[in-house]
Amino acid sequence: MDENIKKHNIIERKIKYDIVMKNTLRKQLTGEIRKVVVWAEQLKTAVSRRKRKRYVKNIERYVPIITKNKKIVLDLINKLETRITTELKYSEKEIADLKQNYKKEYDEMLAARKVLIKAKQGTLSEKEIEEIAGLSIADMVTENENPGDEGKKKVVIPKEVLLAKARKKLNKEAKDVQKVEKEIDSEEKDTVIFKNEIKRMIFEREILS
């Protein structure tokens, strides 16, 4: 895998981790606010002085915690929004680059498949034989010893070897195509996740501000 893609994937994983952390803190904050709201409602109707005192004490204890956690969550939202927006711009370019790379890899796979077919049929050109074997024709021929064929040469690399090498090349190209397909699918899914998260954070900011 390309080093830039590896680095990019690390950044994406870190953003996803921070999104989970932000959502966990936000849920915790929501629960704390809900408790204070309930205590405030109970305080309005409480007749017992002891209960009123307990509700007031609970509210006073939770308000500083809520204030602190609100700031933490809002800071996370602001930082994540910037990082995700930057990431989305990069992802759009990366998806375009990956799709272009996919076409190249797919064309190479088709070419490798055609070469394998020709290897099976025994119709490979000298150039194709050289590419498969990794040797020049000059290094693969010997004088033909058949009577009447004096001066002629024959390729000494067995057909089975050419077939095996051609099949190995096709398998490699097919795997490369699958890798690019998987990366495109992953990037497109992440793009949807990040776009939805941007929408959620806009709502969260309005609620918490």
C-alpha positions as CSV (number, residue, x, y, z in Angstrom):
1,M,0.0,0.0,0.0
2,D,1.2,3.5,-0.8
3,E,2.8,5.3,2.1
4,N,0.6,8.4,1.7
5,I,-2.5,6.2,1.9
6,K,-1.1,4.5,5.1
7,K,-0.6,7.9,6.7
8,H,-4.0,9.0,5.6
9,N,-5.6,5.9,7.1
10,I,-3.9,6.6,10.4
11,I,-5.3,10.1,10.4
12,E,-8.8,8.8,9.7
13,R,-8.6,6.2,12.5
14,K,-7.5,8.9,14.9
15,I,-10.5,11.1,13.9
16,K,-12.9,8.2,14.4
17,Y,-11.4,7.5,17.8
18,D,-11.8,11.2,18.8
19,I,-15.4,11.1,17.5
20,V,-16.2,8.2,19.7
21,M,-14.6,10.0,22.7
22,K,-16.6,13.1,22.0
23,N,-19.9,11.2,21.7
24,T,-19.1,9.4,24.9
25,L,-18.5,12.7,26.8
26,R,-21.5,14.3,25.2
27,K,-23.8,11.4,26.3
28,Q,-22.3,11.7,29.8
29,L,-23.0,15.5,29.8
30,T,-26.5,14.9,28.6
31,G,-27.1,12.6,31.5
32,E,-25.7,15.1,34.0
33,I,-28.0,17.9,32.5
34,R,-31.0,15.6,32.7
35,K,-30.3,14.9,36.4
36,V,-30.1,18.7,37.2
37,V,-33.4,19.3,35.3
38,V,-35.1,16.6,37.2
39,W,-33.8,17.9,40.6
40,A,-34.9,21.4,39.6
41,E,-38.4,20.2,38.9
42,Q,-38.6,18.2,42.1
43,L,-37.3,21.3,44.0
44,K,-40.3,23.3,42.8
45,T,-42.8,20.8,44.3
46,A,-40.8,19.6,47.3
47,V,-42.4,20.4,50.7
48,S,-39.8,18.7,52.9
49,R,-37.1,21.1,54.0
50,R,-34.6,18.1,54.0
51,K,-35.5,17.2,50.4
52,R,-35.2,20.8,49.2
53,K,-31.8,21.0,50.8
54,R,-30.7,17.8,49.2
55,Y,-31.9,18.9,45.7
56,V,-30.1,22.2,46.1
57,K,-26.9,20.5,47.2
58,N,-27.1,18.1,44.2
59,I,-27.7,20.9,41.7
60,E,-24.8,23.0,43.2
61,R,-22.5,20.0,43.0
62,Y,-23.4,19.2,39.4
63,V,-23.4,22.7,37.8
64,P,-19.6,23.2,37.9
65,I,-19.2,19.7,36.5
66,I,-21.6,20.4,33.7
67,T,-19.9,23.8,32.9
68,K,-16.5,22.1,32.7
69,N,-17.8,19.2,30.6
70,K,-19.6,21.6,28.3
71,K,-16.4,23.4,27.5
72,I,-14.5,20.1,26.9
73,V,-17.2,18.8,24.5
74,L,-17.5,22.2,22.6
75,D,-13.7,22.3,22.3
76,L,-13.7,18.8,20.9
77,I,-16.5,19.7,18.4
78,N,-14.7,22.8,17.2
79,K,-11.4,20.9,16.7
80,L,-13.1,17.9,15.1
81,E,-15.1,20.0,12.7
82,T,-11.8,21.6,11.4
83,R,-10.1,18.2,11.1
84,I,-13.0,16.5,9.4
85,T,-13.5,19.3,7.0
86,T,-9.8,19.1,6.0
87,E,-10.1,15.3,5.8
88,L,-13.1,15.5,3.5
89,K,-11.3,17.7,1.1
90,Y,-8.3,15.3,1.1
91,S,-10.6,12.3,0.7
92,E,-12.3,13.7,-2.3
93,K,-9.0,14.0,-4.0
94,E,-7.8,10.6,-2.8
95,I,-11.0,8.9,-4.1
96,A,-10.4,10.5,-7.5
97,D,-6.8,9.4,-7.5
98,L,-7.8,5.9,-6.4
99,K,-10.4,5.6,-9.2
100,Q,-7.8,6.6,-11.7
101,N,-5.4,4.0,-10.2
102,Y,-8.2,1.4,-10.3
103,K,-8.5,1.9,-14.1
104,K,-4.8,1.4,-14.5
105,E,-4.7,-1.7,-12.3
106,Y,-7.8,-3.1,-14.0
107,D,-6.3,-2.6,-17.5
108,E,-3.1,-4.3,-16.4
109,M,-5.2,-7.3,-15.1
110,L,-7.0,-7.6,-18.4
111,A,-3.6,-7.5,-20.2
112,A,-2.3,-10.2,-17.9
113,R,-5.4,-12.3,-18.6
114,K,-4.8,-12.0,-22.4
115,V,-1.2,-13.0,-22.0
116,L,-2.2,-16.1,-20.0
117,I,-4.6,-17.1,-22.7
118,K,-1.9,-16.7,-25.4
119,A,0.5,-18.7,-23.2
120,K,-2.0,-21.6,-23.1
121,Q,-2.5,-21.4,-26.9
122,G,1.3,-21.2,-27.5
123,T,0.9,-17.9,-29.5
124,L,3.1,-15.6,-27.4
125,S,5.3,-13.1,-29.2
126,E,9.0,-12.9,-28.4
127,K,8.5,-9.7,-26.5
128,E,5.7,-11.3,-24.3
129,I,7.9,-14.3,-23.6
130,E,10.7,-12.1,-22.5
131,E,8.4,-10.1,-20.2
132,I,7.0,-13.3,-18.6
133,A,10.3,-15.1,-18.2
134,G,12.3,-12.0,-17.2
135,L,15.0,-13.0,-19.7
136,S,15.9,-11.9,-23.2
137,I,15.3,-14.4,-26.0
138,A,19.0,-14.6,-26.6
139,D,19.4,-16.0,-23.1
140,M,16.6,-18.6,-23.7
141,V,17.5,-20.1,-27.0
142,T,19.8,-22.9,-28.2
143,E,20.8,-24.4,-31.5
144,N,18.1,-26.7,-32.9
145,E,19.4,-30.2,-33.1
146,N,16.6,-31.6,-35.2
147,P,17.7,-32.9,-38.6
148,G,17.1,-30.4,-41.4
149,D,16.8,-27.5,-38.9
150,E,20.5,-26.6,-38.9
151,G,21.1,-23.0,-38.0
152,K,17.6,-22.6,-36.5
153,K,17.2,-22.0,-32.8
154,K,14.5,-23.0,-30.3
155,V,13.3,-21.5,-27.1
156,V,14.4,-23.8,-24.2
157,I,12.1,-22.4,-21.5
158,P,9.3,-25.0,-21.1
159,K,5.7,-24.0,-21.9
160,E,4.6,-25.0,-18.3
161,V,7.1,-22.5,-16.9
162,L,5.6,-19.7,-19.0
163,L,2.1,-20.7,-18.0
164,A,3.0,-20.7,-14.3
165,K,4.7,-17.3,-14.6
166,A,1.8,-15.8,-16.6
167,R,-0.8,-17.2,-14.1
168,K,1.3,-15.7,-11.2
169,K,1.3,-12.3,-12.9
170,L,-2.5,-12.5,-13.4
171,N,-3.1,-13.4,-9.8
172,K,-0.9,-10.5,-8.6
173,E,-2.8,-8.0,-10.9
174,A,-6.1,-9.3,-9.7
175,K,-5.1,-8.8,-6.0
176,D,-3.9,-5.3,-6.8
177,V,-7.3,-4.5,-8.3
178,Q,-9.1,-5.9,-5.2
179,K,-6.9,-3.8,-2.9
180,V,-7.8,-0.6,-4.8
181,E,-11.5,-1.6,-4.8
182,K,-11.4,-2.1,-1.0
183,E,-9.6,1.2,-0.5
184,I,-12.2,3.1,-2.6
185,D,-15.1,1.5,-0.8
186,S,-13.5,2.3,2.6
187,E,-12.9,6.0,1.6
188,E,-16.4,6.4,0.3
189,K,-17.9,5.0,3.5
190,D,-15.7,7.2,5.7
191,T,-16.8,10.2,3.6
192,V,-20.4,9.5,4.4
193,I,-19.6,9.0,8.2
194,F,-17.7,12.3,8.4
195,K,-20.4,14.3,6.5
196,N,-23.0,13.0,8.9
197,E,-20.8,13.8,11.9
198,I,-20.4,17.4,10.7
199,K,-24.2,17.7,10.6
200,R,-24.5,16.2,14.1
201,M,-21.9,18.5,15.5
202,I,-23.7,21.6,14.2
203,F,-26.8,20.4,16.1
204,E,-24.7,19.6,19.2
205,R,-23.1,23.0,19.2
206,E,-26.4,24.8,19.1
207,I,-27.8,22.7,22.0
208,L,-24.7,23.1,24.2
209,S,-23.8,26.8,23.5
